[in-house]
Amino acid sequence: MGILLRLTAVLLLMSLMCSAMTQMSSCGPELAALKRNIKKLENKLVIGAWRVEYLTRHKYSRPFQSTLSNEDQNPQMDNGTSDSSNVTHMNSLPPAGSLMVHDKDCSELFDRLRCPSGFYRIRPNLHQEPFLVYCDMEDGGGWTVFQKRRHGRVDFNRDWVDYRDGFGDFKLWNDEFWLGNEHMHSLLSEGKNLVKIDLMDWDGQRSHAFYENFRITDESDKYRLQYGMYSGRAGDALTGGGGMVEQWSSCLSGMQFSTRDQDNDRYIQGSCAQENKAGWWFNRCHAANLNGKFYRNGIYTGQSDNGVVWGTWKGLWYSLRHTTMKVRPLVFLDAMGSGAGEM
């Protein structure tokens, strides 16, 4: 700020001097250069002020270890020289990608800012880089969405690497995506959470399923699925339904993740992922597959039940229109103060 004021004063003085001269052309180049330097400094000040405001609003601060002495304001600092005996330097700040991220999931973001639904960056673990997620701040708020189907424009029949790293569109509220198994592992690894699966058919009817302590293991264990108690209205399709036979062949608890190029299911005669055109946790094969082929108008026919299905609600030959899988802490005081979202 002091440098900017001095340059502004010099500019004013030169303008007065040049106005007194008969030949203004002699001052033209110097004035133009000075104006450019002042404009650059103004831009830097605007950016600096924005960063300070952003960091203050998002509660990021690092205390200075010492105050600067008068000698530290010497212009020699501009040339990269300084007296190390008179100043104690701060440790370097983290890179900008990490600097702007405060929250480990959407529930922390909701608690802190009560912001609207949209895409935000979170950082579940300090050792990893932040990544983009969709936060559902309706339905009680604080939900981190890790799967969404809406219009069928994103192909979910993909290889292992795509499902590991994530794919889809992350721009609009109705974009389709899979967050990625690696991100999901870091987000879900602690358990003690509540996953809500929202479902909608082609007539606009809605249903849902809740699962407590939903988590997946790491890649070395093929992102094995584990979950706890079920509740809701759509039926416990992840466990295969009510019968023993169905559960033996369709229960997904303890199943590893499979894709068309990595077959980790229990179906000896073939590959569930190839047959069902999706990456998912398969047994022999499933009663639920929300990453299946997107069929319009609900009821479909084919060689296999490979649609977007939740068998305990609409059956295996009805492909759903909208699905969302989202998570937040098991103990969470929502916007209504009830501890539970919209049922």
Secondary structure as UniProt FT lines:
FT   HELIX           2..20
FT   HELIX           24..27
FT   HELIX           28..57
FT   TURN            58..59
FT   HELIX           70..73
FT   HELIX           75..79
FT   TURN            84..85
FT   HELIX           96..99
FT   HELIX           106..113
FT   STRAND          118..122
FT   TURN            126..127
FT   STRAND          131..136
FT   TURN            139..140
FT   STRAND          143..149
FT   HELIX           160..165
FT   STRAND          167..168
FT   TURN            173..174
FT   STRAND          177..178
FT   HELIX           181..188
FT   TURN            189..190
FT   STRAND          193..200
FT   TURN            202..203
FT   STRAND          206..212
FT   STRAND          215..216
FT   HELIX           219..221
FT   STRAND          225..226
FT   STRAND          230..232
FT   HELIX           237..239
FT   HELIX           244..250
FT   TURN            253..254
FT   STRAND          257..259
FT   TURN            260..261
FT   TURN            268..269
FT   HELIX           272..276
FT   STRAND          280..281
FT   STRAND          288..289
FT   TURN            290..291
FT   TURN            296..297
FT   STRAND          309..310
FT   HELIX           311..314
FT   TURN            316..317
FT   STRAND          322..329
FT   TURN            335..336
//
